[in-house]
Structures are given as C-alpha cells and as structure tokens.
Amino acid sequence: MTEETKQEFWRWTESNYRNPDLDWNSAKHITVGVDVGSVSSQAVIMADGAVLAYGNMRTGADSPNSARNALKYALDAIGDMPEERMDYCIGTGYGRVNVPFADRSITEIACHARGANFIYGPQVRTVLDVGGQDIKAIQCDERGKVTHFLMNDKCAAGTGRGMEVFADLLGVPIQKVGDRSFDYKGEEPEAVSSTCVVYAKSEATGLLRKGWSKEQVLAAYCKAMAERIYALIERVGVKAEFAVTGGMAKNRGVMDRVMPMVGLDRMQTDYDTQIAGAAGAALFGYALCQKGKGRKK
C-alpha cells in the first residue's frame, strides 16, 4: 500500500493562534466563545473585545470533549494563562448546550452574524455560513444583529461534510479541491444532478467510469454545491455587503462559482473565516461583562 492510499483526503489543517500584541494580564475582561459544530470546533479567547487567541480543530466523538479540546488548543497558543482567568464563556453551534464550562448558550445564527460584523466590518448586511451539515443565509444590521435568516434542511449536500465525502472519493486533499476543480480546461460541465450526497457520490463514480477526469467531476460537484447555496441565498435576498463564514469560504471551487450568481463582490478578511461563530459568542460574553454580569471571583 502506498503512502498516498493511506492519506485521509478529507482531513483539513487544524490551527491555533495567539495575538502577539495583546497581554492578557492587562485585560479587564477575558471572554471565551466556543463553537461546537458537527465537523469542526473553535474556541476564541478575547481580551476586552479583541482576539487574544483561538483554536480551530476537528469535532470529536462528543460535544463536551470537543469543547474542552478546542479551548485547550487556544490556551496552548497563549501558554501561560490559566483557564480560571475567564470572566465569561458562551457556547454556540451544533453542540452549544453541551459546553460544560459555558455560562450560557446562544444560537449560531446570532453568533455568526455578530462574528461576521467583527471580522469583516459593520458594512456587512448578508452573511452566508456554510457549516458541516447545514447552510445559513443571514441578514443583519450595522451592529451585527440578525434581521432575517433562512437555513437549508439537515442534509450534507452543499455543506462541508459533503465536500469531505467527495475529497475522499476522488483521492484529492480537501485543501486542493477548489483549485483542482478549475484545472479542467474543457467547457464547464453540468452540475451533478442529485442534491443528496449519497446519490451524487454514485453519480460521480459513474462519471469516472465513463472516462471523466477527477478535475471534471470536481467541477461538476462544486457547481452543484454553488447552485444549492445560491438557491438559499436567493430566497433570503442578498443585500450588500456580502460576507462568507465557515470553512467553505476557503474553497474557491464553490465560492468562485457562487459569486457570479450573487452579482456582488465577496468581502475579504485577514481572520480565519471558521472562527466567526466563536468570535461572536466571545463578543456577546464581553458585552455581558461590561454590564457587570461576569463571573464573581
């Protein structure tokens, strides 16, 4: 068996980060947001409303351990701050009610809107969040408050999990899927016809047997994902400015096919788009601390 056949093509790169310009010792309030999703989990630690550190990693077998691991990964980036220094913690995401050290939980809809407002700026009016198992289209105001939203049904089609399945099927590392989908130099293929990952996977296998290249199949699947995402965006209505959160924001194979349909430029950010939900949660915690509702020590 070759080294390549042993590779887990779906596995994306985990990361953690510390802001070298912030000193947690001088902060009045340290707040934490933990976003436990179906595929990935993030913990963002903020010092007085600024990102001090974060951890972004794969969600494990259960939500409580995933939350603890994400927080530990963020704390590892800081190195010398005890967990007890936290003044408030909010859980969000798929497993938000199972964050054992959280003071409260808030929906991922509200947290992604607030987080997008933070990482992209107050001009954001439409937020697309493509998670591991669902897609959310959110409208918000200049403060990051949700004014309207829609989400798809619980189905992996058009989501991060669906893309993982295809990366494994085709033996293409998930980080390279987007670029590889544009390596096909022929006419853009029709989207795979099925919106269900199980059937789309069978369809893709059939196309490979007919002689389609991996790049051609990837282009067809990325196009299908883009069309599914756009169908939801169209229903909620798109208002400028338009921002994308979640891991799919890093996949140009899908995003570069969605944007011409939307007819707007996508906002850019230097932050990891996967931390938006956790960042929003940490900001909600900071607002509560400013109102005197932090932990008593």
BAFI-3210 file (N, C-alpha, C; in Angstrom, 3 decimals, decimal comma, padded with zeros to 6 digits):
// residues 297
n [1|2|3|4|5|6|7|8|9|10|11|12|13|14|15|16|17|18|19|20|21|22|23|24|25|26|27|28|29|30|31|32|33|34|35|36|37|38|39|40|41|42|43|44|45|46|47|48|49|50|51|52|53|54|55|56|57|58|59|60|61|62|63|64|65|66|67|68|69|70|71|72|73|74|75|76|77|78|79|80|81|82|83|84|85|86|87|88|89|90|91|92|93|94|95|96|97|98|99|100|101|102|103|104|105|106|107|108|109|110|111|112|113|114|115|116|117|118|119|120|121|122|123|124|125|126|127|128|129|130|131|132|133|134|135|136|137|138|139|140|141|142|143|144|145|146|147|148|149|150|151|152|153|154|155|156|157|158|159|160|161|162|163|164|165|166|167|168|169|170|171|172|173|174|175|176|177|178|179|180|181|182|183|184|185|186|187|188|189|190|191|192|193|194|195|196|197|198|199|200|201|202|203|204|205|206|207|208|209|210|211|212|213|214|215|216|217|218|219|220|221|222|223|224|225|226|227|228|229|230|231|232|233|234|235|236|237|238|239|240|241|242|243|244|245|246|247|248|249|250|251|252|253|254|255|256|257|258|259|260|261|262|263|264|265|266|267|268|269|270|271|272|273|274|275|276|277|278|279|280|281|282|283|284|285|286|287|288|289|290|291|292|293|294|295|296|297]
n.u [000,856|000,633|001,930|000,201|-002,325|-002,938|-003,568|-005,696|-007,889|-009,925|-009,205|-008,732|-006,512|-005,754|-005,578|-004,027|-003,719|-002,062|-002,402|000,239|000,421|-001,139|-001,598|-002,687|-002,643|-003,065|-005,658|-009,040|-011,373|-011,644|-012,983|-014,687|-015,588|-017,103|-017,527|-019,135|-019,311|-020,771|-018,761|-016,364|-014,719|-014,379|-012,575|-012,529|-010,633|-010,976|-009,612|-010,828|-012,608|-011,039|-009,374|-007,497|-006,539|-007,013|-008,406|-008,759|-010,212|-010,873|-014,119|-014,784|-015,839|-017,794|-019,635|-018,950|-016,193|-015,075|-015,461|-013,852|-011,338|-010,972|-010,855|-008,579|-006,666|-006,629|-005,783|-003,275|-001,924|-001,591|-000,182|000,535|-001,725|-004,139|-007,078|-008,950|-008,929|-010,831|-013,624|-016,145|-018,007|-019,382|-021,324|-021,849|-023,256|-023,739|-023,387|-023,911|-025,293|-023,911|-021,476|-019,442|-018,271|-019,431|-021,156|-023,558|-025,644|-025,858|-027,565|-026,159|-026,833|-027,194|-024,621|-022,896|-023,677|-022,969|-020,244|-019,374|-019,815|-017,792|-015,337|-015,369|-016,365|-018,601|-020,111|-021,260|-024,118|-025,351|-024,850|-023,321|-023,212|-021,650|-021,877|-020,869|-023,033|-025,205|-026,596|-026,636|-028,277|-028,031|-029,345|-028,292|-027,930|-026,094|-024,886|-024,479|-026,698|-029,203|-031,561|-033,038|-033,286|-032,542|-032,351|-031,018|-032,421|-031,567|-029,097|-026,332|-025,663|-024,101|-022,629|-019,938|-019,396|-020,289|-018,397|-016,115|-016,681|-016,543|-013,875|-012,530|-013,587|-012,540|-009,869|-008,460|-006,761|-008,514|-007,924|-007,079|-009,144|-010,755|-009,004|-008,249|-010,643|-010,779|-008,815|-009,652|-009,839|-011,706|-015,035|-017,183|-018,583|-021,923|-023,726|-023,615|-026,487|-027,955|-029,070|-028,480|-025,919|-025,285|-026,409|-025,241|-022,607|-022,658|-023,347|-021,084|-019,139|-020,020|-019,551|-016,778|-016,188|-017,058|-015,047|-014,548|-012,392|-010,831|-010,753|-012,775|-015,044|-014,922|-015,353|-017,993|-019,276|-018,628|-019,937|-022,578|-022,844|-022,518|-024,792|-026,799|-026,290|-026,678|-029,407|-030,550|-029,567|-030,807|-033,438|-033,511|-032,699|-030,297|-028,275|-025,981|-023,251|-021,641|-020,751|-018,853|-018,816|-017,324|-015,887|-016,217|-015,795|-013,181|-012,926|-012,404|-013,393|-016,106|-016,937|-016,045|-017,742|-020,221|-020,273|-020,557|-023,243|-024,486|-023,863|-022,447|-019,458|-017,405|-016,731|-013,519|-011,259|-008,724|-008,892|-009,366|-011,971|-013,465|-013,673|-015,697|-018,252|-017,519|-016,108|-018,153|-019,662|-017,867|-017,813|-020,441|-020,263|-018,421|-019,916|-021,806|-020,168|-019,391|-021,714|-021,682|-022,084|-020,276|-018,299|-018,175|-015,374]
n.v [-001,199|002,182|005,350|007,387|006,165|005,748|008,180|010,525|012,064|013,860|015,295|018,385|021,154|021,693|024,455|026,871|030,053|032,964|036,329|038,422|041,000|041,503|041,470|039,333|039,740|042,419|042,877|043,792|042,274|038,898|036,971|034,113|032,318|029,393|027,365|024,633|022,639|020,360|019,273|020,758|022,430|025,454|027,640|030,835|033,217|036,244|039,425|042,028|042,434|042,091|039,820|037,505|034,880|031,780|028,502|026,011|023,156|019,665|018,368|016,044|012,805|013,405|016,237|017,665|016,933|017,828|020,569|021,116|020,349|022,158|024,585|024,099|023,938|026,564|027,826|026,672|028,042|030,498|029,908|030,667|031,411|030,810|028,735|029,567|032,278|033,213|035,325|035,112|032,735|031,619|029,230|027,986|026,917|023,616|021,840|023,415|023,344|021,562|022,420|022,202|024,098|026,502|029,589|030,298|029,616|030,525|030,892|029,726|031,257|033,928|034,313|033,984|036,116|038,280|037,728|037,881|040,574|041,517|040,366|041,096|043,700|046,523|047,012|044,783|043,144|040,867|037,546|034,534|031,385|028,407|025,466|022,336|020,582|022,069|024,986|028,458|031,474|034,766|037,892|041,019|043,898|047,033|046,602|043,954|042,518|040,094|040,314|038,857|035,454|032,340|028,783|025,719|022,377|019,647|018,302|016,892|017,781|020,275|021,207|021,375|018,738|017,246|017,988|016,856|014,135|013,893|014,605|012,423|010,358|010,924|011,031|013,385|015,862|017,819|020,524|021,143|020,840|022,950|024,441|022,375|021,866|023,822|023,170|021,664|022,019|022,004|022,736|024,118|021,660|020,227|020,557|017,978|015,953|015,188|016,261|015,005|013,713|010,977|009,909|011,637|010,934|008,337|008,997|010,468|008,464|006,911|008,711|008,871|006,302|006,492|007,853|010,474|012,982|013,452|016,159|017,182|015,976|017,090|019,770|019,601|018,829|020,922|022,970|022,109|022,341|025,108|026,013|025,018|026,412|029,040|028,998|029,096|031,565|033,288|033,066|034,297|036,793|039,080|041,500|044,131|044,737|041,610|038,720|035,771|033,047|030,313|027,092|026,634|029,029|029,063|027,580|027,938|026,713|026,385|028,943|030,786|030,123|030,654|033,449|034,934|034,338|035,581|038,238|040,175|041,520|039,544|040,111|040,557|039,203|039,156|037,383|033,960|032,429|030,458|030,968|032,714|032,242|031,502|033,792|035,690|034,699|035,087|037,861|038,478|037,579|039,414|041,786|041,222|041,107|043,766|044,801|044,070|041,362|039,314|036,468|035,978|036,509]
n.w [000,000|-000,886|000,325|-000,386|-000,593|002,008|002,979|004,584|002,883|003,355|005,563|006,923|007,685|011,050|013,374|015,577|017,305|018,551|019,475|019,170|020,077|022,257|025,799|028,149|030,878|031,368|030,685|031,308|031,050|030,244|027,815|026,438|023,542|022,395|019,721|018,836|016,252|013,798|012,299|012,740|015,508|017,321|019,479|020,747|022,361|023,939|024,761|026,376|024,209|021,943|019,731|021,369|021,270|019,464|018,821|016,379|015,388|014,569|015,232|017,760|019,000|020,886|022,123|024,644|025,135|022,742|022,962|025,215|024,212|022,105|023,506|025,095|023,078|022,160|024,519|024,719|022,754|023,937|026,267|029,012|030,439|032,878|032,866|034,684|034,587|032,907|032,406|031,384|029,506|026,484|024,823|021,539|018,358|016,871|019,038|021,297|023,767|025,190|026,178|028,722|030,461|029,942|030,539|029,485|026,576|023,110|020,017|016,892|014,707|015,593|016,629|014,416|012,806|014,442|014,700|012,022|011,557|013,167|012,111|009,457|009,326|010,010|007,745|006,695|005,477|004,497|005,354|004,624|005,873|005,625|006,989|008,568|008,276|007,515|005,833|006,166|005,522|006,264|007,222|008,482|010,709|011,128|013,543|013,710|014,370|013,941|011,351|009,588|008,469|006,780|006,580|005,225|004,857|007,081|005,675|004,015|001,515|-000,354|001,778|004,266|005,088|002,927|001,010|002,112|001,799|-000,981|-001,448|-000,328|-001,907|-004,454|-003,969|-003,522|-001,771|000,588|000,809|-001,701|-003,433|-004,478|-006,199|-007,948|-009,219|-011,093|-012,785|-014,853|-018,242|-020,224|-021,507|-019,037|-017,015|-016,695|-013,631|-011,128|-010,918|-008,653|-005,408|-003,120|-001,118|-001,040|-003,411|-005,264|-004,961|-006,019|-008,617|-009,364|-009,277|-011,413|-013,518|-013,501|-014,340|-016,913|-018,037|-017,306|-016,024|-012,766|-012,190|-013,798|-012,689|-010,116|-010,771|-011,655|-009,294|-007,498|-008,819|-008,515|-005,738|-005,492|-006,842|-005,185|-002,825|-003,725|-004,298|-001,765|-000,816|-002,610|-001,849|000,685|000,017|-001,156|000,227|-000,122|002,096|001,219|002,955|003,794|005,993|007,867|006,893|004,138|002,912|002,256|000,015|-003,175|-005,399|-005,024|-004,071|-006,047|-008,028|-007,000|-006,613|-009,133|-009,609|-007,460|-007,929|-006,610|-005,082|-002,993|000,416|001,954|004,413|006,981|008,999|010,124|008,573|009,770|012,474|013,043|014,331|016,979|017,678|017,636|019,785|021,926|021,917|022,633|025,253|026,242|026,125|028,084|030,335|030,490|031,403|033,969|034,495|034,648|035,792|039,289|041,328]
ca.u [000,000|001,450|001,659|-000,949|-003,575|-003,186|-003,885|-007,088|-008,010|-010,909|-008,721|-008,208|-005,470|-006,143|-004,674|-004,282|-003,090|-002,040|-002,100|001,456|000,346|-002,009|-001,159|-003,883|-002,507|-003,539|-007,053|-010,064|-012,285|-011,285|-014,194|-014,441|-016,684|-016,788|-018,468|-019,016|-020,069|-020,858|-017,498|-015,224|-014,975|-013,468|-012,629|-011,903|-010,408|-010,863|-009,196|-011,547|-013,231|-010,080|-008,965|-006,229|-006,091|-008,083|-008,079|-009,689|-009,882|-011,925|-015,023|-014,589|-016,994|-018,842|-019,537|-018,195|-014,751|-014,696|-015,382|-012,661|-010,139|-010,825|-010,380|-007,195|-005,834|-006,475|-004,949|-001,908|-001,308|-001,197|000,924|000,677|-002,959|-004,965|-008,480|-009,722|-008,899|-012,007|-014,692|-017,431|-017,889|-020,650|-021,282|-022,711|-023,092|-024,485|-023,309|-023,790|-025,826|-023,023|-020,185|-019,583|-017,760|-020,082|-022,105|-024,831|-025,502|-026,545|-027,654|-025,102|-027,312|-026,841|-023,168|-022,241|-023,946|-022,121|-018,857|-019,109|-019,716|-016,481|-014,173|-015,444|-016,678|-020,028|-020,810|-021,885|-025,577|-025,739|-023,826|-023,521|-022,426|-021,766|-021,343|-020,607|-024,248|-026,277|-026,235|-027,462|-028,192|-028,421|-029,277|-028,029|-027,768|-024,723|-024,355|-024,378|-027,928|-029,937|-032,858|-033,759|-032,407|-033,084|-031,357|-031,461|-032,742|-030,392|-028,618|-024,928|-025,460|-023,748|-022,017|-018,569|-019,314|-020,417|-017,123|-015,193|-017,010|-016,034|-012,416|-012,119|-013,982|-011,676|-008,468|-007,883|-006,762|-009,620|-007,406|-006,781|-010,341|-011,175|-008,087|-008,287|-011,882|-010,549|-007,766|-010,289|-009,754|-012,798|-016,226|-017,677|-019,568|-023,175|-023,665|-024,182|-027,929|-028,567|-028,718|-028,154|-024,529|-025,214|-026,662|-024,242|-021,401|-022,848|-023,291|-019,685|-018,457|-020,404|-018,882|-015,372|-016,162|-017,271|-013,840|-014,356|-011,237|-011,175|-010,970|-014,087|-016,041|-014,883|-016,007|-019,437|-019,797|-018,527|-021,015|-023,820|-022,853|-022,722|-026,193|-027,624|-026,077|-027,310|-030,866|-030,911|-029,282|-031,824|-034,686|-033,432|-032,416|-028,913|-028,019|-024,559|-022,134|-021,845|-019,618|-018,989|-018,137|-017,224|-014,795|-016,437|-015,277|-011,814|-012,981|-012,699|-014,140|-017,514|-017,175|-015,872|-018,899|-021,385|-020,266|-021,210|-024,690|-024,914|-023,732|-021,762|-018,129|-017,348|-015,832|-012,309|-010,822|-007,469|-009,205|-009,823|-013,430|-014,106|-013,799|-016,719|-019,250|-016,904|-015,796|-019,408|-020,012|-016,979|-018,233|-021,640|-019,785|-017,794|-020,995|-022,392|-019,203|-019,470|-022,928|-021,480|-022,614|-019,200|-018,155|-017,668|-014,122]
ca.v [000,000|003,384|006,382|008,177|005,477|005,833|009,559|010,889|013,212|014,790|015,979|019,731|021,534|022,342|025,577|027,772|031,358|033,952|037,704|038,804|042,385|041,622|040,850|039,004|040,229|043,799|042,952|043,844|041,138|037,808|036,224|032,977|031,757|028,053|026,959|023,198|022,283|018,939|018,862|021,421|023,191|026,574|028,417|032,148|033,902|037,678|040,321|043,302|042,521|041,870|038,414|037,184|033,576|030,874|027,144|025,533|021,754|018,730|017,935|014,636|011,914|014,000|017,697|018,183|016,793|018,695|021,926|021,193|020,263|023,421|025,595|023,775|024,273|028,022|028,157|026,253|029,110|031,568|029,309|030,909|031,930|029,730|028,734|030,276|033,729|033,553|036,049|034,653|031,827|031,321|028,133|028,143|025,841|022,359|021,247|024,533|023,049|020,584|023,002|022,063|025,242|027,721|030,250|030,246|029,300|031,414|030,218|030,038|032,304|035,212|034,416|034,175|037,488|039,174|037,450|038,424|042,017|041,777|040,023|041,759|045,110|046,824|047,183|043,506|043,060|039,489|036,591|033,138|030,442|027,030|024,626|020,941|019,859|022,944|026,268|029,537|032,789|035,661|039,337|041,662|045,352|047,529|046,122|042,505|041,923|039,379|040,867|037,823|034,346|031,070|027,711|024,552|021,213|018,938|017,424|017,211|018,342|021,688|021,564|020,932|017,278|016,766|018,172|015,848|012,860|013,908|014,607|011,039|009,556|011,206|010,972|014,727|016,543|018,773|021,878|021,338|020,570|024,135|024,714|021,269|021,949|024,764|022,630|021,089|023,082|021,929|023,525|023,854|020,578|020,400|020,147|016,660|016,196|014,889|017,119|014,129|013,285|009,537|009,702|012,386|010,115|007,267|009,620|010,806|007,203|006,563|009,628|008,441|005,077|006,913|008,489|011,845|013,174|013,903|017,602|017,415|015,594|018,112|020,964|019,336|018,812|022,286|023,735|021,700|022,956|026,545|026,239|024,760|027,539|030,236|028,870|029,563|032,994|033,975|033,092|035,278|038,102|039,483|042,923|044,443|043,946|040,168|038,054|034,323|032,478|028,858|026,512|026,692|030,305|028,813|026,717|028,789|025,937|026,694|030,380|031,490|029,811|031,296|034,906|035,483|034,196|036,590|039,551|041,096|041,118|038,969|040,831|039,840|039,376|038,501|036,374|032,644|032,525|029,447|031,388|033,759|031,917|031,571|035,203|036,336|034,255|035,778|039,266|038,525|037,457|040,690|042,748|040,888|041,526|045,223|045,092|043,577|040,002|038,350|035,569|036,560|035,844]
ca.w [000,000|-000,967|001,320|-000,815|-000,320|003,445|003,320|004,846|001,993|003,889|006,769|006,726|008,639|012,302|013,658|016,700|017,079|019,628|019,069|019,887|020,523|023,424|027,054|028,910|032,254|031,484|030,246|032,357|030,872|029,332|027,483|025,548|022,766|021,909|018,680|018,591|015,058|013,502|011,691|013,382|016,738|017,512|020,706|020,609|023,631|023,704|025,840|026,210|022,904|020,861|019,683|022,009|020,772|019,071|018,411|015,361|015,243|014,208|016,292|018,090|019,128|021,710|022,216|025,784|024,918|021,629|023,512|026,073|023,374|021,371|024,460|025,443|021,915|022,193|025,683|024,395|021,956|024,867|027,011|030,453|031,039|033,441|032,454|035,709|034,318|032,100|033,089|030,862|028,362|025,809|023,866|020,364|017,381|016,917|020,381|022,243|025,103|025,822|026,522|030,177|031,231|029,455|031,433|028,779|025,158|022,167|018,726|015,932|013,799|016,206|016,807|013,123|012,369|015,258|014,358|010,688|011,763|013,772|011,303|008,154|009,493|010,193|006,468|006,332|005,577|004,225|005,775|004,249|006,677|005,164|008,049|008,265|007,901|007,065|005,229|006,712|004,882|007,356|007,043|009,772|010,655|011,297|014,826|013,650|014,898|012,897|010,957|008,844|008,088|006,310|006,544|004,477|005,670|007,590|004,616|003,781|000,179|-000,347|003,055|004,465|005,145|001,560|000,331|002,649|001,167|-002,348|-001,401|-000,106|-003,059|-005,598|-003,580|-003,665|-000,473|000,608|000,605|-003,125|-004,225|-005,210|-007,314|-008,908|-009,994|-012,191|-013,654|-016,041|-019,239|-021,179|-021,185|-017,678|-017,076|-015,980|-012,234|-010,850|-010,873|-007,356|-004,280|-001,986|-001,213|-001,327|-004,842|-006,023|-004,909|-007,004|-009,936|-009,637|-009,583|-012,769|-014,447|-013,571|-015,160|-018,303|-018,535|-016,830|-015,144|-011,414|-012,233|-014,403|-011,685|-009,069|-011,302|-011,680|-007,924|-006,962|-009,447|-007,865|-004,407|-005,682|-007,202|-003,999|-001,920|-004,278|-004,186|-000,426|-000,756|-003,399|-001,072|001,776|-000,561|-000,926|000,374|000,050|001,612|001,327|003,604|003,946|007,156|007,819|006,117|002,698|002,416|001,796|-001,168|-004,323|-006,374|-004,797|-003,922|-007,323|-008,867|-006,381|-006,666|-010,337|-009,448|-006,490|-008,568|-005,704|-004,663|-001,642|001,307|002,327|005,803|007,356|010,015|009,713|008,478|010,610|013,873|013,159|015,342|018,310|017,933|018,001|021,131|022,868|021,964|023,476|026,622|026,616|026,368|029,388|031,360|030,599|032,165|035,324|034,646|034,590|036,934|040,542|041,718]
c.u [000,890|001,057|000,412|-002,261|-003,922|-003,690|-005,380|-007,348|-008,979|-010,335|-008,106|-007,255|-006,055|-005,134|-005,038|-003,393|-003,115|-001,678|-000,879|001,408|-000,514|-001,427|-002,392|-003,835|-003,089|-005,004|-008,001|-010,969|-011,724|-012,548|-013,879|-015,728|-016,257|-017,903|-018,229|-019,911|-020,057|-019,559|-016,299|-015,673|-013,924|-013,663|-011,880|-011,825|-010,187|-010,435|-009,833|-012,047|-012,304|-009,619|-007,569|-005,666|-007,297|-007,515|-009,154|-009,320|-011,114|-012,795|-014,858|-015,894|-018,109|-018,566|-018,745|-016,680|-014,263|-014,547|-014,122|-011,379|-009,892|-010,310|-008,926|-006,247|-005,593|-005,577|-003,495|-001,178|-000,851|-000,038|000,880|-000,590|-003,799|-006,413|-009,336|-009,770|-010,116|-013,068|-016,077|-017,177|-019,274|-020,429|-022,240|-022,491|-023,971|-024,516|-023,269|-024,288|-024,944|-021,607|-020,146|-019,155|-018,397|-021,050|-023,499|-024,576|-026,329|-026,521|-026,529|-025,531|-026,876|-025,330|-022,438|-022,492|-023,049|-020,655|-018,478|-018,971|-018,348|-015,340|-014,181|-015,691|-018,182|-020,801|-021,574|-023,399|-026,096|-024,577|-024,230|-022,616|-022,685|-021,082|-021,126|-021,839|-025,402|-025,715|-027,186|-027,210|-028,812|-028,342|-029,106|-027,894|-026,326|-024,088|-024,151|-025,580|-028,723|-031,276|-033,703|-032,787|-033,219|-031,978|-031,928|-031,874|-031,449|-029,949|-027,208|-024,672|-025,172|-023,084|-020,586|-018,431|-019,425|-019,109|-016,076|-015,411|-016,424|-014,511|-011,897|-012,418|-012,979|-010,192|-007,745|-007,910|-007,764|-009,152|-007,176|-008,008|-010,732|-010,312|-008,162|-009,558|-011,755|-009,419|-008,347|-010,433|-010,854|-013,939|-016,742|-018,768|-020,858|-022,988|-024,177|-025,653|-028,542|-028,119|-028,395|-026,731|-024,410|-025,382|-025,660|-022,927|-021,491|-022,755|-021,850|-018,884|-018,758|-019,718|-017,403|-015,240|-016,376|-016,049|-013,653|-013,108|-011,718|-011,521|-012,352|-015,206|-016,086|-015,575|-017,525|-020,026|-019,726|-019,627|-022,357|-023,944|-023,141|-024,189|-027,117|-027,507|-026,792|-028,830|-031,343|-030,694|-030,371|-033,130|-034,659|-033,250|-031,012|-028,814|-026,521|-024,354|-022,326|-020,592|-019,910|-018,198|-018,108|-016,119|-014,968|-015,956|-013,869|-011,764|-013,379|-013,455|-015,630|-017,749|-017,035|-016,968|-020,175|-021,426|-020,838|-022,731|-025,238|-024,871|-023,118|-020,332|-018,211|-016,350|-014,662|-011,940|-009,497|-007,699|-009,534|-011,353|-014,158|-014,301|-014,948|-017,729|-018,708|-016,551|-017,050|-019,844|-019,166|-017,362|-019,523|-021,248|-019,167|-018,856|-021,644|-021,462|-019,250|-020,710|-022,852|-021,938|-021,524|-019,152|-017,619|-016,441|-013,666]
c.v [001,246|004,373|007,165|007,494|005,498|007,220|009,748|012,182|014,263|015,700|017,334|020,104|022,223|023,455|026,264|029,010|032,170|035,308|038,184|040,212|042,585|040,884|040,596|039,534|041,629|043,957|043,004|042,627|040,144|037,003|035,172|032,594|030,408|027,618|025,487|022,835|020,794|018,396|019,467|022,185|024,278|027,190|029,717|032,781|035,377|038,407|041,675|043,487|042,402|040,419|038,258|035,878|032,799|029,496|026,665|024,089|020,907|018,407|016,436|013,889|012,496|015,480|018,193|018,083|017,668|020,132|022,094|021,190|021,557|024,523|025,343|024,166|025,783|028,454|027,759|027,329|030,257|031,107|029,472|031,454|030,785|029,845|029,541|031,789|034,162|034,255|035,642|033,763|031,537|030,197|028,393|026,958|024,636|021,770|022,278|024,220|022,071|021,107|023,103|023,272|026,560|028,273|030,301|029,861|030,277|030,729|030,642|031,099|033,675|035,387|034,628|035,579|038,467|038,971|037,990|039,940|042,391|041,528|040,686|043,269|045,360|047,037|045,916|043,575|041,652|038,571|035,200|032,289|029,037|026,140|023,204|020,204|020,768|024,244|027,319|030,810|033,780|037,110|039,970|043,173|045,738|047,115|044,607|041,803|041,329|040,068|039,842|036,690|033,184|030,034|026,529|023,435|020,516|017,889|017,849|017,822|019,831|022,144|021,052|019,418|016,676|016,884|017,181|014,486|012,802|013,922|013,185|010,153|009,704|011,157|012,284|015,405|017,696|020,213|022,190|021,176|021,768|024,425|023,630|021,340|022,915|024,311|021,945|022,196|023,018|022,849|023,128|022,780|020,943|019,931|018,716|016,864|016,019|015,884|016,308|013,608|011,816|009,290|010,445|011,612|008,976|007,824|009,947|009,560|006,761|007,431|009,261|007,198|005,389|007,624|009,940|011,894|013,594|015,384|017,930|017,078|016,622|019,388|020,799|019,364|020,205|023,169|023,395|022,319|024,447|026,843|026,022|025,921|028,776|030,185|029,362|031,067|033,790|034,088|034,134|036,686|038,542|041,003|043,129|045,054|042,469|039,499|036,573|033,867|030,958|028,388|026,617|028,005|030,138|027,994|027,547|028,039|026,180|028,201|031,147|031,152|030,439|032,792|035,497|035,373|035,290|037,987|040,601|040,611|040,547|039,745|039,940|040,144|038,664|037,426|035,030|032,672|031,500|029,890|032,372|033,467|032,034|033,016|035,960|035,973|034,968|037,251|039,433|038,420|038,749|041,742|042,492|041,287|043,033|045,671|044,549|042,163|038,938|037,471|036,302|035,791|036,326]
c.w [000,000|000,116|000,959|-000,474|001,168|003,849|003,565|004,080|002,527|004,977|006,423|007,853|009,866|012,617|014,966|016,553|018,361|019,057|019,857|020,473|021,761|024,621|027,914|030,333|032,438|031,075|031,445|032,274|029,852|029,078|026,429|024,822|022,244|020,958|018,363|017,416|014,821|012,918|012,396|014,617|016,875|018,897|020,456|021,988|023,322|024,960|025,567|024,779|021,719|020,902|020,272|021,449|020,276|018,776|017,458|015,054|014,910|015,429|016,510|018,247|019,980|021,931|023,426|025,594|023,774|022,102|024,361|025,232|022,606|022,291|024,836|024,311|021,848|023,353|025,446|023,603|022,833|025,734|028,513|031,111|031,591|032,984|033,421|035,487|033,500|032,950|032,605|029,662|027,806|024,803|022,714|019,434|017,659|018,327|021,495|023,650|025,858|026,028|028,044|030,990|030,791|030,494|030,820|027,332|024,327|020,799|017,788|014,932|014,331|016,297|015,483|012,580|013,128|014,921|013,001|010,751|012,315|012,784|009,922|008,263|009,515|008,896|006,077|006,517|005,283|004,559|005,304|005,120|006,175|006,188|007,605|007,762|007,484|006,495|005,787|005,914|005,850|006,895|008,421|009,594|010,956|012,611|014,826|014,249|013,748|012,627|010,206|008,545|007,538|006,399|005,788|005,418|006,095|006,575|004,277|002,412|000,279|000,934|003,128|004,483|003,750|000,798|000,835|001,988|-000,244|-002,394|-001,227|-001,315|-004,205|-005,256|-003,792|-002,291|-000,475|000,390|-000,875|-004,024|-005,081|-006,415|-008,376|-009,768|-011,163|-013,113|-014,887|-017,088|-020,294|-020,791|-019,804|-017,736|-016,359|-014,537|-012,089|-010,503|-009,496|-006,297|-003,030|-002,158|-001,593|-002,822|-005,707|-006,064|-005,931|-008,421|-010,327|-009,996|-011,005|-013,811|-014,604|-014,460|-016,642|-018,890|-018,146|-015,951|-013,752|-011,416|-012,797|-013,417|-010,558|-009,520|-011,283|-010,271|-007,288|-007,542|-008,801|-006,478|-004,512|-005,994|-006,005|-003,012|-002,425|-004,157|-002,820|-000,307|-001,465|-002,625|000,041|001,231|-000,197|-000,879|000,541|001,440|001,982|001,886|003,768|005,166|007,011|006,891|004,622|002,092|001,848|000,508|-002,384|-005,409|-006,256|-004,816|-005,234|-008,321|-008,302|-006,700|-007,956|-010,280|-008,523|-007,106|-007,681|-005,480|-003,252|-000,805|001,701|003,781|006,021|008,422|009,364|009,720|009,354|012,052|014,089|014,265|016,753|018,672|018,339|019,409|022,184|023,016|022,766|024,952|027,120|026,926|027,723|030,524|031,570|031,360|033,590|035,560|034,503|035,830|038,151|040,991|043,078]
res [m|t|e|e|t|k|q|e|f|w|r|w|t|e|s|n|y|r|n|p|d|l|d|w|n|s|a|k|h|i|t|v|g|v|d|v|g|s|v|s|s|q|a|v|i|m|a|d|g|a|v|l|a|y|g|n|m|r|t|g|a|d|s|p|n|s|a|r|n|a|l|k|y|a|l|d|a|i|g|d|m|p|e|e|r|m|d|y|c|i|g|t|g|y|g|r|v|n|v|p|f|a|d|r|s|i|t|e|i|a|c|h|a|r|g|a|n|f|i|y|g|p|q|v|r|t|v|l|d|v|g|g|q|d|i|k|a|i|q|c|d|e|r|g|k|v|t|h|f|l|m|n|d|k|c|a|a|g|t|g|r|g|m|e|v|f|a|d|l|l|g|v|p|i|q|k|v|g|d|r|s|f|d|y|k|g|e|e|p|e|a|v|s|s|t|c|v|v|y|a|k|s|e|a|t|g|l|l|r|k|g|w|s|k|e|q|v|l|a|a|y|c|k|a|m|a|e|r|i|y|a|l|i|e|r|v|g|v|k|a|e|f|a|v|t|g|g|m|a|k|n|r|g|v|m|d|r|v|m|p|m|v|g|l|d|r|m|q|t|d|y|d|t|q|i|a|g|a|a|g|a|a|l|f|g|y|a|l|c|q|k|g|k|g|r|k|k]
***
